[in-house]
Amino acid sequence: MYDERFTELVKVAVEKLKEDTVLQMIQLSPEYQKESDARELAEQQYNELALAKEQRQVCEVFWDCRDRQNLEYSDYSYIAGLYDAFRILAALFR
């Protein structure tokens, strides 16, 4: 069922559409804005900590890994939603 080539092509094709659509949705979401504000505050507090260079580096590597994984998961979720929508339409219009 999983086709890596198809997935990569779809990821490239939908990236811009997803960015525009998601951006519009999150700008209108009070819940997302609240979480964004909380994240910004936490980041500001993190930056004010007196961490050793090694400690800060470990944290930043961890967050970078987590952020990349979250972005990848977001891409796959978006593609899965499109794939499921096409499958539903195909089933409805047989």
MODELLER restraints for C-alpha pairs under 7 A, 6 or more apart:
rsr = mdl.restraints
at = mdl.atoms
rsr.add(forms.Gaussian(group=physical.xy_distance, feature=features.Distance(at['CA:11:A'], at['CA:75:A']), mean=6.83, stdev=0.5))
rsr.add(forms.Gaussian(group=physical.xy_distance, feature=features.Distance(at['CA:26:A'], at['CA:32:A']), mean=5.94, stdev=0.5))
